[in-house]
Amino acid sequence: MKNAIRLLKWVLKALIFFTLFAFALNNQHEASLHLFFGQQWRSPMVLIVLAAFAVGLVVGVLGMAPRRWRRSDMAQRVQAPPPASTPNADQPPHPGAAHGL
């Protein structure tokens, strides 16, 4: 069963790779990206798409960063409760302790 899952993962990765490789081969013609202030970037279309993907990835990660920082700060502030102390011989046991309550 494990080998079948590993084979399926490998086939899926290979399929994704060859699909992206075919996309890159089919989009080698030059395209121009018109930027601000009359700037223009001329490059193969696959590089423009890859750059747009990379910029989107960076924006997404930066958008999630503040929430992750807050969560890690909150986790550091939360402390585990102190361990339960063993009762002394002087103190009577808790009434529910005999029954496991």
C-alpha positions in Angstrom: 0.0 0.0 0.0 2.8 2.4 0.9 4.6 1.7 -2.4 1.4 2.4 -4.3 1.0 5.8 -2.6 4.7 6.6 -3.2 4.3 5.7 -6.9 1.1 7.8 -7.2 2.9 10.8 -5.7 5.9 10.3 -8.0 3.6 10.1 -11.1 1.7 13.2 -9.9 4.9 15.2 -9.5 6.1 14.0 -12.9 2.8 15.0 -14.5 3.0 18.5 -12.9 6.6 18.9 -14.0 5.9 17.9 -17.7 2.8 20.1 -17.8 4.9 23.1 -16.6 7.7 22.2 -19.0 5.3 22.0 -22.0 3.8 25.4 -20.9 7.3 26.9 -20.9 8.1 25.5 -24.3 4.9 26.8 -25.8 5.3 30.3 -24.4 8.8 31.2 -25.5 7.7 34.1 -27.8 8.6 37.5 -26.6 6.0 39.5 -24.7 6.2 43.0 -23.3 4.9 44.1 -19.9 4.1 47.8 -19.7 5.0 49.2 -16.3 4.6 52.6 -14.8 6.0 55.8 -16.2 6.4 54.4 -19.7 8.7 51.6 -18.6 8.5 48.4 -20.5 9.9 44.9 -19.8 10.4 42.6 -22.8 11.0 39.0 -22.0 9.7 35.5 -22.9 6.2 35.1 -21.7 7.1 32.2 -19.4 9.5 34.4 -17.5 6.8 37.1 -17.1 4.3 34.5 -15.8 7.0 33.1 -13.5 7.8 36.6 -12.1 4.1 37.3 -11.6 3.7 34.0 -9.7 6.8 34.8 -7.5 5.5 38.3 -6.7 2.1 36.8 -5.8 3.8 34.3 -3.5 5.8 37.0 -1.8 2.8 39.2 -1.3 0.8 36.2 0.1 3.6 35.3 2.6 4.0 38.8 3.7 0.2 39.1 4.2 0.2 36.0 6.5 3.3 37.1 8.5 1.6 39.4 11.0 -0.9 36.8 12.0 1.8 34.2 12.4 3.9 36.6 14.5 0.9 37.3 16.8 0.2 33.7 17.2 3.8 32.8 18.1 3.9 35.7 20.6 0.7 34.5 22.2 2.0 31.0 22.4 5.1 32.2 24.1 3.1 34.1 26.7 0.9 31.1 27.6 2.6 29.0 30.1 1.9 25.5 31.3 0.1 25.3 34.7 2.4 24.4 37.6 2.6 20.8 38.5 0.3 19.6 41.1 1.9 19.5 44.5 1.8 16.4 46.6 -0.3 16.7 49.8 1.6 17.0 53.0 0.9 14.6 55.9 -0.4 17.6 57.9 -3.1 18.4 55.4 -6.2 16.2 55.1 -6.7 14.8 51.6 -9.3 16.4 49.3 -12.7 14.8 49.8 -13.0 13.7 46.2 -9.5 12.4 45.9 -10.4 9.0 47.3 -12.8 8.5 44.4 -10.5 9.9 41.7 -12.7 13.0 41.2 
